[in-house]
Amino acid sequence: MTIVLFILYIKWISFLVVAFDYTNMHAVYLSTFNVAVDAREITTEIRVFEDDLRDVIRDFHGTYIDTSSQLFVEKVGEYFNEHAIIKGDHYKIEFEVYELTRAGDSYRIKCRGATPTPAKSLEFAVDYFLELFPTQQNVLNLTNGDQRWYYIFKKGKEQLIIPLNS
């Protein structure tokens, strides 16, 4: 009887493991948002989970898009231009995705955007993935020469203004 219960227990645990893996869920909703400031350009590198990016792009554009297509890269750029906004003194920086690579269960998204003039401050409005994942946290790592700032964007804390030394 004990052996039968043990075998049933193992089968139940195996079922739960397979079911959990099948749903492709993870417990942490976290990304890194690295921003580097130059006199004429701002570059970003965003790292996000693959399944979260796929779900958000499908929700944002209303349809599934093949992740290996150029259209997916374009739609990722559109999404982040609306949900990871960076403004200079009196202008919004428009970013283009120049590299989108998958590494394991995550994507690295590299973008760049021109700045018409060196900014005295940067204003951030970062709410990406919060529409689907309210516990999402996006960790900013901003560098401007030898200056560094860190900040966590999350639900209710999506705005930040950082003064820069020219």
C-alpha positions as CSV (number, residue, x, y, z in Angstrom):
1,M,0.0,0.0,0.0
2,T,2.8,2.4,0.9
3,I,4.5,1.7,-2.5
4,V,1.3,2.4,-4.4
5,L,0.8,5.8,-2.5
6,F,4.5,6.7,-3.2
7,I,4.0,5.9,-6.9
8,L,0.8,8.0,-7.0
9,Y,2.6,10.8,-5.2
10,I,5.5,10.8,-7.7
11,K,3.0,10.7,-10.7
12,W,1.2,13.7,-9.1
13,I,4.4,15.7,-8.7
14,S,5.5,14.8,-12.2
15,F,2.1,16.0,-13.5
16,L,2.5,19.4,-11.6
17,V,6.1,19.9,-13.0
18,V,4.9,19.2,-16.5
19,A,1.9,21.4,-16.1
20,F,4.0,24.2,-14.7
21,D,6.5,23.9,-17.5
22,Y,3.8,23.7,-20.1
23,T,2.3,27.1,-19.0
24,N,5.7,28.6,-19.3
25,M,5.2,30.8,-16.3
26,H,7.9,32.3,-14.1
27,A,7.6,33.9,-10.7
28,V,9.6,37.1,-11.4
29,Y,8.5,39.9,-13.6
30,L,11.8,41.9,-13.9
31,S,13.7,43.5,-16.6
32,T,16.9,45.6,-16.9
33,F,16.8,48.9,-18.8
34,N,20.4,50.2,-19.5
35,V,20.7,53.7,-20.9
36,A,23.9,55.3,-22.0
37,V,24.0,59.1,-22.8
38,D,26.3,60.6,-25.3
39,A,26.3,64.2,-26.6
40,R,24.4,63.3,-29.7
41,E,22.9,59.9,-29.0
42,I,21.3,57.8,-26.4
43,T,21.5,54.0,-26.6
44,T,19.5,51.6,-24.6
45,E,19.7,47.9,-23.9
46,I,16.6,46.2,-22.5
47,R,16.5,42.6,-21.3
48,V,13.1,41.0,-20.9
49,F,11.8,37.4,-20.7
50,E,11.0,35.9,-24.1
51,D,7.4,34.8,-23.2
52,D,6.6,38.2,-21.7
53,L,7.7,40.1,-24.8
54,R,5.8,37.8,-27.1
55,D,2.6,38.2,-25.0
56,V,2.9,42.0,-24.8
57,I,3.6,42.4,-28.5
58,R,0.6,40.1,-29.3
59,D,-1.6,42.2,-26.9
60,F,-0.3,45.5,-28.2
61,H,-0.8,44.8,-31.9
62,G,-3.8,42.5,-31.5
63,T,-2.3,39.5,-33.4
64,Y,0.5,37.0,-33.1
65,I,3.6,38.0,-35.0
66,D,6.4,35.5,-35.9
67,T,9.3,36.3,-33.6
68,S,11.8,35.5,-36.3
69,S,10.4,38.1,-38.7
70,Q,11.5,41.7,-39.4
71,L,7.9,42.7,-38.7
72,F,8.4,41.5,-35.1
73,V,11.5,43.7,-34.7
74,E,9.5,46.7,-36.1
75,K,6.6,46.1,-33.7
76,V,9.0,45.8,-30.7
77,G,10.4,49.2,-31.7
78,E,6.9,50.7,-31.9
79,Y,5.9,49.2,-28.5
80,F,9.0,50.5,-26.7
81,N,8.7,53.9,-28.3
82,E,5.3,54.1,-26.6
83,H,6.2,52.4,-23.3
84,A,9.8,53.4,-22.6
85,I,9.7,57.1,-23.3
86,I,12.8,59.3,-22.8
87,K,12.6,63.0,-23.3
88,G,15.4,65.5,-23.5
89,D,14.9,69.2,-22.5
90,H,12.1,69.9,-25.0
91,Y,12.1,66.8,-27.3
92,K,11.1,63.1,-27.3
93,I,13.8,60.7,-28.4
94,E,12.6,58.3,-31.1
95,F,14.4,55.0,-30.8
96,E,15.1,52.4,-33.5
97,V,15.8,48.8,-32.7
98,Y,19.2,47.9,-34.2
99,E,19.6,44.5,-32.5
100,L,17.1,42.0,-31.2
101,T,18.7,38.8,-30.0
102,R,17.4,35.9,-28.0
103,A,19.6,34.3,-25.3
104,G,18.0,31.4,-23.5
105,D,14.7,32.5,-22.1
106,S,15.2,36.2,-22.6
107,Y,15.6,38.8,-25.3
108,R,18.2,41.6,-25.5
109,I,16.8,44.6,-27.3
110,K,19.3,47.3,-28.3
111,C,18.0,50.7,-29.5
112,R,19.5,54.1,-30.3
113,G,18.0,57.5,-30.7
114,A,19.6,60.8,-31.8
115,T,19.5,63.9,-29.5
116,P,19.4,67.2,-31.4
117,T,21.2,69.0,-28.6
118,P,22.8,67.7,-25.4
119,A,20.1,67.5,-22.7
120,K,20.4,69.2,-19.3
121,S,18.0,66.6,-17.9
122,L,16.2,63.5,-19.0
123,E,12.6,62.7,-18.3
124,F,11.6,59.0,-18.2
125,A,8.1,57.5,-18.6
126,V,8.6,53.8,-18.3
127,D,5.6,51.5,-18.1
128,Y,6.5,48.6,-20.4
129,F,4.8,45.3,-19.6
130,L,2.8,46.8,-16.7
131,E,-0.4,46.5,-18.7
132,L,-0.2,42.7,-18.6
133,F,2.0,42.2,-15.5
134,P,1.2,44.6,-12.7
135,T,4.1,43.3,-10.5
136,Q,6.6,44.0,-13.3
137,Q,9.7,45.9,-12.2
138,N,12.0,47.6,-14.7
139,V,15.5,48.4,-13.3
140,L,17.1,51.5,-14.8
141,N,20.9,51.7,-15.0
142,L,21.7,55.2,-16.5
143,T,25.2,56.2,-17.4
144,N,26.3,59.7,-18.5
145,G,30.1,59.8,-18.6
146,D,31.2,59.0,-15.1
147,Q,27.7,59.6,-13.6
148,R,25.5,56.7,-12.8
149,W,21.9,56.4,-11.6
150,Y,19.7,53.5,-10.7
151,Y,16.0,53.4,-10.3
152,I,13.2,50.9,-10.3
153,F,10.1,51.6,-12.4
154,K,7.0,49.8,-11.2
155,K,3.3,50.3,-11.0
156,G,2.6,53.8,-9.6
157,K,6.3,54.8,-10.1
158,E,6.6,55.1,-13.8
159,Q,8.0,58.7,-14.0
160,L,11.5,60.0,-13.3
161,I,13.4,63.2,-14.1
162,I,17.2,63.1,-13.8
163,P,19.4,66.3,-14.1
164,L,22.6,65.7,-16.1
165,N,26.0,67.4,-15.9
166,S,27.0,68.6,-19.3
